[in-house]
């Protein structure tokens, strides 16, 4: 499966923050803004320096992208912010929390 396209630029993130729905789940905050079916899913990730050094942050980004890649989502612009607690989660726990938050904002399975 292909990874979703990326959100880029401050204006795209700002639109999701301003108009999207928000949910939290154990160290993850997810915002989602529904889009027309033909536009697909776009993903933006934010992993702050509190989550660790560059290696830890990049690993977290790869894990989050993998979860989104293997689980079908509704067409939406999605922003995921991970804090320092998520680094300690196993892949299965991270997947459970991310999918729960995505379901609460309406971006779960399509």
Secondary structure, 3 states (H helix, E strand, C coil): CCCCEECCCHHHHHHHHHHCEEEEECCEEEEEEECCHHHCCEEEEEECHHHCCHHHHHHHHHHHHHHHHHCCCCCEEEEEEECHHHHHCCHHHHHHHHHHHHHHCCCCCC
